Amino acid sequence: LLIAGIYTFEYQMGWLTFMGYRWNKESIGTMIAESITSFLILSLCPAWQDELTYRGYWLQNVKEGLNVALAILFTTITFTLRHLGNPNSSYLSMIGIFLAGLWLVYAWFMTQQLWLPLGIHAGWNFFAGVVFGFPVRGFNSFHWIEHTVSGPVWMTGGEFGPEAGLVGMVAIGMGTLLLFAWHRWHKVAIQTFNHLRPKS
């Protein structure tokens, strides 16, 4: 929904021009094979590596060895610096990645498990890159929807991807708010269920 929102907003603003669907040019076999390959290379494997390293190892060890604030700051900064050498990186892209890192840290604290930040990370990469055809942290891949982006780079993120633009940063903020709302709803739902459950 967040990536679809970015796409729709930029299209309505005239910053994005729709060019066509990839399945009108490729066979169903090619679509399936390329989609699976791109999902593994662009989405799942990088997300798995990052989440194991930054949220799975560093965040938890620094939190236990020092404190929560330093753990959040250290892991988010190092996560951001990891993307400094990506193609078309900029100061704006580093701000966007930093915000994304905070979102993923928050996702881990909400569950104390890696499944949620891993799902958010891989899902964002897959829908941004493979489905909607945006660059993902400076890298392009096989994609279902073909388009060109001509709007202001500080808004769209340009060749780096949505994270480097204000529109993408707003989407990351909305994702964090949605996560907060989900967590509150989940807690209320569990409390209500426990209250209504017959006592043994």
Long-range contacts (C-beta under 8 A, 24 or more apart in sequence): 2-124, 2-171, 2-172, 2-174, 2-175, 3-124, 3-127, 3-128, 3-131, 3-132, 3-134, 3-162, 3-171, 4-127, 4-132, 5-171, 5-174, 6-128, 6-132, 6-134, 6-162, 6-167, 6-168, 6-171, 7-132, 7-134, 7-145, 9-167, 10-149, 10-151, 10-155, 10-156, 10-167, 13-151, 14-151, 15-149, 15-150, 15-151, 15-152, 15-155, 15-156, 16-147, 16-148, 16-149, 16-150, 16-151, 16-156, 17-147, 17-148, 17-149, 17-150, 18-145, 18-146, 18-147, 19-146, 19-147, 19-148, 20-146, 21-144, 21-145, 21-146, 22-142, 22-143, 22-144, 22-145, 22-146, 23-144, 31-144, 34-142, 35-130, 35-142, 35-144, 37-142, 38-129, 38-130, 38-141, 38-142, 38-143, 39-126, 39-130, 41-141, 42-125, 42-126, 42-129, 42-130, 42-136, 42-139, 42-141, 43-122, 43-123, 43-125, 43-126, 43-129, 43-130, 43-136, 44-122, 44-126, 46-121, 46-125, 47-118, 47-121, 47-122, 47-125, 48-118, 48-122, 50-79, 50-82, 50-121, 51-104, 51-114, 51-117, 51-118, 51-121, 52-114, 54-78, 54-79, 54-101, 54-104, 55-104, 55-105, 55-108, 55-114, 55-117, 56-114, 59-105, 59-108, 72-102, 72-105, 75-101, 75-105, 76-101, 76-102, 76-105, 79-104, 83-137, 83-138, 86-137, 86-138, 86-139, 86-160, 87-138, 87-139, 87-159, 87-160, 88-135, 88-138, 88-158, 88-159, 88-160, 88-164, 89-138, 89-160, 89-164, 90-160, 90-164, 92-153, 92-154, 92-157, 92-164, 92-165, 93-137, 93-138, 93-157, 93-160, 93-161, 93-163, 93-164, 95-169, 96-157, 96-162, 96-163, 96-164, 96-165, 96-168, 96-169, 96-172, 97-137, 97-163, 99-163, 99-169, 99-172, 99-173, 100-124, 100-163, 100-172, 102-176, 103-172, 103-175, 103-176, 103-179, 106-176, 106-179, 106-180, 107-179, 110-179, 110-183, 116-179, 120-175, 128-161, 128-162, 129-161, 134-161, 134-162, 135-159, 135-160, 135-161, 136-161, 137-161, 137-163
